[in-house]
């Protein structure tokens, strides 16, 4: 297994550290060619407008969409969530439209409004410490999107649609690796499906 982390801007190193703790090989993604050797892709937090511009300039934007269409698991956190959303309540940045949700940038306020909240992810009974920093809000889910966690105000903060995972918060800033492990199960399932197709 090898996980790619988009490394154009943002806190990609923190995600890499989490996967390394799980003994998973990590590749920093900076070109379309890098996508060919990975089993899943993380789009990290950072400045969404800057990342969107760099994605377009590097040609990675279209390549990521194609990989998504082929079933590669993709996980967007914070700014990454904005970029994978199908629709934004604001006019920019342009998004890749990978998951059928409507998102609002900086829904939870500015940097000074950052906060920590205990949440329950998926079917977990042990709370997860979610860190929100200039976090986007998922204001609408559609189609086959499944809500995996909600905040105290009942707003979705973790969602999944098939091979796409999105979180408003920053799991990579804690020592709790459960959501990274969840994404790994997505990548492992996808990898097995591809291997079965090759064998048949």
N, C-alpha and C positions, 0 to 999 in steps of 0.2 A: 504493500500500500504506500502511496505517495500523495500527499496533499499539497496543493499549490495555494499560495497566498499572494493576492495581487499586491505588488510592492511598488506602486507608482507614487503613493503618498499615504500618510496616515499611520496607524499603530499596527502595522503588519508584523513587527518583530514580537509583539506581545502574544499574538496568535501562534507564531512559530514556537515560542517558548512553551506554550501549553501543549502543542502536539509533540514536541520533543520530550516532554515529561511523560507522555504516553507511548514513547518509543516509536513514534511515527516519523518517517522521512518527510522532509519539507523542502519544497522548491519555491523560491521567490519568483513570481511571474511578472515579467516586464515586456514580453513579446508574444506574438501568436504562436511561435514555435514552442515556447515553454509549455503551452497547454497540452501538447501531444504526449507528455510523459507523466501526467497526473491522473488521479482517480477522483478528485474532488477539488473544488475551488472555493476559497474564502475571499470575500470582498470586505475589507475591514472598515473600521471607522476612520474618520478624517474630515477633510473639507470636500463635500460632495461636488461642488462646482468645479474645483480643481481636478478631482479624480475623473469626473466626466470629460473634461477637456483633454486630459492626458490619455484616457481610453480612446477617444476619437483620433487623436494625433498618432497614437501608436498602432492603430488598426485593430486593437484588442476588442473593441466594442462588438463588432460583427462576429469575430471569432468566438467570443464568449456566448453570444446568442446561439450560434450554430452548435456549440458544445452542449448547451442547455437543451436544444431541440433533440440532440442525440441521447439525452438522458444523464449527462454528467451532473452529479449533485453540486449545487452552488448555494453558499450561505453568505448572506449579506448582514452585517452588523452595523447599526446606527447609520452612518453615511452610506454604507453598503446596502442597507435596507432601502434607502431612498432610491438608489440607482437600479435596484432590481424591480421596483414597483411598476405597475402598469400605468398608474396615474398619480400625479401630484396635485395638491390644491394650489400650488404656486406655479409660475410660468416656467421656471427652470430650476435645476439643470435638466437636460434631456435624459430620459431613463431608457433602460433596456427592455422594460415590459415583460419580465420573466415570471412574475407572480401577480395574480389578479386582485390587487388591493389598491386602495387610494390612501396616499400618505401625505402628511403635512410636515414640512421641515420645521425644526425647532419648536415642535408642538408643546414641549415641556419647558420652554423658556431658554434663556441665554446661559452662558457658562456659569454665572453666579447662581443660577437656579438649579444646578446639578444636585442630585440626591440619590440616596440608596434606599431600596425597598425590598423586603423579603417577598418572594413570589413562589408559586408552585408551577413547575414546568412539567408538561405532559401529565403522566399519571403519578409523578413523584409525590411522596407524602412528607419528604424532608424539604424545608424551604431552601430556596436558592437566593443568595444575596445579589440582587440586580443593581448595577451601577448605571445611572442615567446622566449623560453629559451632553447638553444641547441636543437632546434626543428627539427624533421624529416620532410622530404619533400615527398609528394605523387607524384611520377614521372610517374605513369601510372595507369589508372583505366580501368577495364575490365568488360565484362558481364553486369549485371544489376546494377552496382554501379552508384549511383546518386551523382553528385557534388552539395553540398549545399552552398559552399563558396569558393572563390578564393582569393589569395593574389594579390597585385598590379602587380606582374610579371606573373599573370594568372595561377599560380600553384594551384591545388586544395589543400585546407587546412581543409575542412570539407566534409566528404563523408558518404553515407549511402547505405547499401545493406540489404534490408529486415529488420531483427531485429538487425542489427549491425550498430553502429554509431562510427565514428572516427574523431578526431580533432587533428591537428598538434600543436595547441596552448593550452593555459591554461585558460579556462573559469572560473575555480574555484578561480582564483587570482583577480577577479574583483567583484564588487558589483552587476553586471548585471546578473540576474538569468535566462535570457531567454533561454539559451541553456540547462540548467538544467530542465527548464519547458518543453522544447521540448522532452527531454529524458523521462520525466515523462509521457507524452502523449503516447510514445511508450510502456512504461511499463503498462499503464492503458489499452491500446488497447489489449495487450497480455493477461493481467489478465482477461478481459472480454471474450476473445475468449476461454480461459481455462474454465471459469465458464459456458459458453454456452455448451461446450463439455460435462461437467459433468452433466448438466441438461438433455441433450439429450442422 
